[in-house]
Amino acid sequence: MEFDKIAANRPDAATAQAAGAGIGRNMPHALADDAESSDLLDGAGRARLATASAWATIGIFLILALAGVYMMSIILIPVTLAIVVGMILGLAAEKLSKLGVPRVLNAVLLSSAVALVIFLIINALAGPVAKLAQEAPDFFQRTSDRLMPYLDRFKWLHISPETLQSGPMSVSTLLENSGNVLHVVSNSLTPAIVQILIFFAALLLFLAGRISLRKTIIMTFSRRTSRLNAIRIINAVERVLGFYFATASLIYAGVGVAMTVIAYVGGMSVPLLWGVFAFVASFVPFLGVTTMTIALAIAGIVTHSDIIFGLAPAAAFFAVHMAVENLAFPAIMGRQWELNPFVVFLAIIFWTWMWGAVGAMLALPLSLIVMTVVDELFIEEKTQPQLPG
């Protein structure tokens, strides 16, 4: 009986053969499916690897480009500054050309005007700077006497009146070490003179060959649409830079005049110098006003015995600057010129790290150029300029 049950449940030879045949027939299809899946996985892996390789190449190129920009700063700083200044003067150059002034004479006049403005500023500051240098010992002494009551509260600094009188932080020691400072300044003077010469030469040549350079850039593109886009972008960049900095110069000149009055009323020395510093610092968002406010606060505390009266010039300047940035600027220039504050802050930090103080001043115009190019490329329904002919 047990044998019959086992025999009944056992498949016969034909059934087993048929099942084996079915497995044999399905085996090639299964292997083919596995091979196809493996090929798909290999293709996806190769695509991911190609993408990673492309991004790695881009990253290496950016790192090398940044290193080149940093290493060639002695040449790139004056050339970039000349190009930015030349584009700012683009509107003035166009008006002079319409009046019939030749291009070379046009470039000479505008370059000479820039040099004259720089010379007048330096000449106006020569007297106040010399006076400040003469008063430096007395200023250091007043600073030490004024700050000692505050420094005594911080015992962990280990600063006492004797430290500021006979130690390494004393006035006499600082004056003795001024020779080393002058040595450093003299060593830096030659590269500065070279950069100034490069700047004026690049500015003159850029203004003289501005039209030819525009034509070369435009004709680089083979398609008519691309040429129209290039014309639109170049015109927009020159218009934005020219309008922005012409208006900003007038507004910040008012800030400089207000700072001069504040410094004079506040009893601070060389008010004109403070006014010029306020004018220049206003072109560096965030960092400029912060540095000016801190410097005014320190100078006011040193100048006046009453701390409230000493902090009054810094508070007045900060209030004037905030009113200008938040009320006057938007009202005159409109909201379309506004930049993202966080992006501007990152640009200032980056270019300050790359090129120092000049980089901080170039951060805003470079941000305006990038913003204008992005707007012209990605905002639709722009008015298309017409090519001649």
PARO-426909 format. One record per residue: residue in one letter; x, y, z of N, C-alpha, C in turn. Coordinates in steps of 0.05 Angstrom, whole numbers, plus 5000, padded with zeros to 4 digits. Atoms other than C-alpha are relative to their C-alpha. Layout:
AXYZXYZXYZ...
***
This chain:
M501749765000500050005000501750255000E498249775000505650485017501450034973F498749995026509050314952498150124979D502049895019502550474914499750305003K500249714995502051154947502450154989I497549885010509251314930500050014970A500150035029508351074859497950194988A502149825010501951474851500850295001N499149724998505152124874502550064983R497649955017511352024831499250064972P500749945028510952354762501249794982D499050205018511751894705502250114982A497749925017517451924655499350214980A500849815021513552294602499650285012T500449744987511352834651502650135007A497349894992518452914677501550104976Q498649925024521052944606498950264989A501349765009515953474588500850245017A499249784982517653884649502950084994G497349945006524953824633500350164974A499949855026523654054562499150285003G500949724996519754654587502150175013I497949864987525354854633502250074980G497949955020530254774576499350224981R500849785019526055214531500050275014N500149744986525255764584502850105008M497349924990532655774603501350214982P498749795017535156174542498750285004H501449754996529656704554500950125027A499249894974531656774627502950114999L497349905003538956834609500150264984A500149755016537257354557499050235016D501049784983533157754607502250095020D497849934982538957724657502150164986A497949855015543857954604499150284993E501149735006539258524583500050185024S500049844976538458754655502850085008S497249944994545958714665501050234982D499249795019546959144602498950275008L501349764991541959654628501450125024L498649904976545459694695502850104993D497449915008552259754662499750274985G500449745014549460314617499450235019A500649794980546660694677502550075016G497549944985553260614714501950164983R498349855017557060864654499150294998A501149735001552361464649500650165025R499449864975553261634722503050065002L497149965000560761554715500850234982A499449785019560862014655499150275012T500949754987556762544693501950085022A498049934978561462504753502650094988S497549925012567462554707499750284988A500449735011564463174673500150215022W500049814978563163514739502750035013A497349994989570063334764501850174982T498549835018573063644702499450295003I500849724996569064274712501150115026G498949924974571164304785503050064999I497149965003578564224767500650254984F499649765016577964764714499550255017L500649774983574665244764502250055020I497849974980580065114816502550124986L497749905014585565234765499650294991A500649725008582065864739500250195024L499749834976581466144810502850045008A497249984993588665984823501550204980G498949815020590566354758499250285006V500949734994586366954777501450115024Y498649924976589666974845503050064994M497149975005596766884819500650244981M499649785019595867404763498750265009S501549774990592667924808501450264994I498649755005598168444796499350114973I500849925027595868464723497050024997L502950015004588568274727498550225015I501449794985586768784781499850264984P500349745015588569414741498549974973V501450045026586069114675496949985005T502850024994579368914706498850265008L501049744991578669584740499850194976A500149835023580269934674497549934982I502450085016574869524637497550105013V502549914986569669674691499750304998V500249715002571370414691499450094972G500549945028571370424615497149954993M502850065005564470104613498250205015I501549794986561970604666500050264983L499749765017564471164620498949964972G501050065027561070834560498050204990L502049805008555171314560501250274993A498749755005559671914564501649994973A498650045025563871634507498150014976E501949995022557671544464499150294994K500849725004555472264476502250174986L497849855013562372534458500349924970S499850095028562372104395497850134983K502249885015555572384374500650304995L499349725004558473084382502350044980G497949995020563872914331502849985010V497450034989569672794377501349744990P498750255009574572284347500449805024R499850214979575371624385502550035017V497549974985582571734403500050235019L500249764983581372434429497949955022N502050084980575172164464501349855023A498750164979579371654501501950165016V498049834986584772164518498550185020L501549814982579572654547498949855024L501250144977576072134590502149895018S497950104982582471814615501350235016S498949774986585272504632498150105021A502049924979578772664669500249825024V499750194978579572034711502550065016A497549944987586872204725499850265016L500349744986584972924744498449975025V501650044975579672694793501649865021I498350144981584572214826502150195012F497949814991589872764829498750205020L501349804982584973264860499349885027I500650134974582872754913502549975016I497550034985590072604931501050275010N499049744992591873334932498350115024A501749904978585873494977500649855026L499450164976587872935025502850035010A497249984992595273105027500350165026G499849844976594373655079498949865025P501150144977589673275126501749765009V498450244992593972645123502650095013A497649904987600273045139499550105028K500849914973596773375197499549775019L500550244983594372695222502649865007A497550134993601472425218501550165021Q498749844980604073005259498749965028E501450034975598772895312499949715009A500250294994599872135313501049945029P499150074973604072115378498050095021D502049914981598972545416497549834999F502450165003593372135387500349735013F499550264987596471485410500050025030Q500049964971597571775479497250045011R502849964992590372005484498549754999T501450255003587971345459500749815024S499350174978591870965512498850095027D501249904975589571425568497049965001R502950035000582371375545499149715002L500950285001582170625535500849845025M499050164977585870415598497849945020P502250074981579670475644498349774990Y501650225010575969995598501749744999L498350245002581969515589500649895028D499550104973582969475665497949805009R502150184992576369105670500549724990F499450275011579068525629502849925010K497550074988584468245674501549794984W498750215015585767655628501750104977L498349885021588768135576502850075009H497449944988594568295624501150264988I499249745010594669015599499750215023S499949804978596669555650501050264988P498949745010598670295644503049984993E497150045006605970065646500449874973T499850135026604669635585499950204977L500349805021602570235544502050225002Q498049794997608170665571502949914994S497350105004614370225570500149734987G500050275011612269555541500150014969P500050015029611869315469497850154987M502349855011605269685460500250295005S499849724994607970355482500350174975V499949815023607870975438502850014989S497249995010615471005434500749754984T499550255015615870275412498650014973L501449985026610570395359501450194981L498649815018614370995333502649894990E497550125008620870605332499449794978N500650215021617470045292498850124975S501149885024614670555243501949984977G498050045022621170475204499549744985N500750265013619269745190497650034983V502549965016612369975167500750154975L499349855024615470485121501649834980H498650185017620069945094498149824984V502050165013614069505078498550164979V501449835019610470085046501750064975S498349945023616470265003500449764982N499850245017617169544980497449954983S502650035014609769554960499550224981L500549765017610470224925500549944971T499450065028613669954862497849844986P502350145013608169434847497550184997A502349825002602969974862500350194977I499549825022606170454812499649854973V500350165024606469894760497049964994Q502850045004599069744771498550254991I501349755008597170474765500650064970L499349965029600970524698498449814983I501550195015597569884674497150094998F502849914999590770164695499550224979F500549785019591470814656500549924971A499550095027594470474595497749834990A502350175008588869954594497550164996L502449835003583570484605500150164974L499749855025586270914548499549824975L500350185023586770324500497249894998F502750115001579970044520498150214989L501849795010576470714508500550064970A499449955028580170814442499049784982G500850225017578570124415497349885009R502550104990571770054448498149914978I501850085021567670044384501049764985S498950235014572369564349499749755016L500350234983572169104409497149905000R502950085002564569114408499449854975K500550135025564468934335501249724999T498750274999569368364346498449805016I501650184983565268074402497449924986I502650055013558768134363500449814976M499650165024561567834298501249735006T499150274993564467244337497849804997F502250185002557566944336499149984970S500750055028555266634270497050054995R502949975005547666664280499250295006R501149734997543767314274498850045028T501249984974539967174338502150045022S497949984980546267084378501350284998R498849735002549067744350498250215012L501949824988542768104370500149995031N499750034971543367814440502550135011A497549874992550568044444499850305001I500449715000548668754424498350085024R501849934978543068764475501449985027I498650034975547468504531502150215005I497949794997553268984518498850275006N501349744995548569584514498850015028A501250004974544969364577502050035023V497949984979551369274617501150285002E499049734999554069954597497950195011R502149824990547370284612499749975030V500350054972546769954680502350125016L497749914985553870104702500250314999G499849715002553770824676497950145017F502249884985546970994706500449965030Y499750064971548370644772502250165013F497749874987555170944786499950304998A500449715002553371644761498250095023T501949934979547471654808501149955028A498850064974551171314865502250205008S497949814994556971804859498750265011L501349764990552172394868498949955028I501250064974548572064926502149975022Y497950044980554871844962501750255004A498749744995557972534951498450155021G501649874979552172794992500549875027V499250134975553872265045502750105010G497449904992561072505044499850295012V500449734989558873235054498749995027A501350034974554273025110502049905022M498050114981559972635143502050225008T498249784994564573245138498750195020V501449834981559373665173499749875028I500250154975558273125226502650005015A497450004988565673075239500850285011Y499449734991566373835244498450075025V501749944977560473915291500849825024G499350184979562773315331502850055012G497449934989569573635344502249814993M497950205008573573095307502050144982S497949895016580173245273499749934971V500150035029580873315197497349904990P502650085010573473305179499949934971L500050075029574973305105500949724995L499050275003578772655112497749805006W502250174993572772335146497950004977G501949985022568272585089500849844976V499050165023572672275035499849705007F500250284992572971615074497149904998A502950085001565371605080499149974971F500850025029564671735004501149744988V498850255011569471164986498849755012A501050244987566870685038497249934992S502850055007559670765014499849834975F500150175024561470404949500549715007V499750284991562969774989497849935019P502350064982556369515016500849845024F499750154975556069245087502750065014L497449974988563569255100500850295003G499249724999564469995084498750155023V501449864979559070265130500849895028T499250124974561069775185502850105009T497349914993568469975182499950305008M500249714994566670725181498750045028T501449964975561870655240501849935024I498250084978566970275283502350215003A497849804999572570775265499050265013L501149754988568071365282499549965030A500550054972566071045348502650015016I497449994985573370935369501150285001A499049735000575471625347498450195017G501749834983569571945382500549965029I499550064972570971585447502750115009V497449894994578271795444499950305002T500049715001576572515427498550135024H501749884980571172645479500049835026S500150144974570872475553497349875005D502750114997563372365551499549794978I500350225019561971695519497650044982I502349955016555071905495500650194977F499249805020557772515459502149894981G498050135017563572095433498849824979L501350185018558871595401498050134981A502049855016554372135371500850014970P499450005028558372205305499549744986A500550275012558171455292497149954996A502950055002550671425306498850184978A501149825020549372035262500749904972F499250105026553371745204498449754993F501550255005549971065211497150074992A502849925007543071405210499850124972V500049885026544771815149500349794978H499550215020547471205112497649824996M502450185001541370775129497850144985A502149855014536671325106500650024970V499349995029540471395040499549734987E500250265012540670645027497249904998N502750114999533470495046497850194990L502049815009529871135024500850144974A499249855023533771554976500749834976F499150175022536971004934497649864986P502350125014530470604920498250214986A501749805012526671244906501150114974I498749895024531671504855500549794979M499150205020534070864822497949794994G502050205006527970424827500749735010R499650274989527069714851501349814980Q498950195019529469394786503049985002W497150004997536769564805500949855025E499250124975536569204871501249724996L498650255001541168614882499349855026N500450164976540268034931502350075020P497949924981543968274994501949775007F498350224993546467575010502049944977V498250055023549367484939502250225000V498049785000552768174944502049955022F498250054978555667995012502049784994L498250215008558467344986502050094979A498249905020561367704926502250185012I498049834987564768214971502049835015I498250174986567667675015502049854981F498450155019570167274955502150184987W498149845015573367854917501950145020T498149904981576368144981502149795006W498150214996579567474993501949974977M498350035024582167454921501850244996W498549765008584368174910500250225021G499749804979584068544976498050224998A501849774999581169244982498950074972V501049945027580769344906497849794992G502150215005576868684901497450075013A502449934986571968934953498550224985M501349795016570669554910499049904973L500850115025570069134847497749815003A502050214996565168644878497250104990L502749905009558969084866499850044970P500449995029560269264793500149734986L500050275012562068544777497349865005S502650124994555568324811497950124981L501949875019551768844769500249894972I499650115027554868574706498849724997V501150275000553067854723496950015000M502949974999545968064742498850094974T501149905025544968444677500249784978V499850215020547567864634497949795005V502050214993543067364670497250104992D502649895007537067824662499550004970E500349975029538267934588499949724987L500050265012539367194574497549845006F502150184991533766884614497250135003I502649875000528167404614499150034972E501150005027523767344553498750274994E501449775010520267864511501650265003K498449765000526068354508499950134973T500049865025526268884455502649944985Q497650095015530968634401501150244984P498849795017535869144371500349904972Q499850075028536469164296502850054990L497449975012542969034260499850194976P500049825024544769554207500249834974G499850135026543769354135498049774996
***
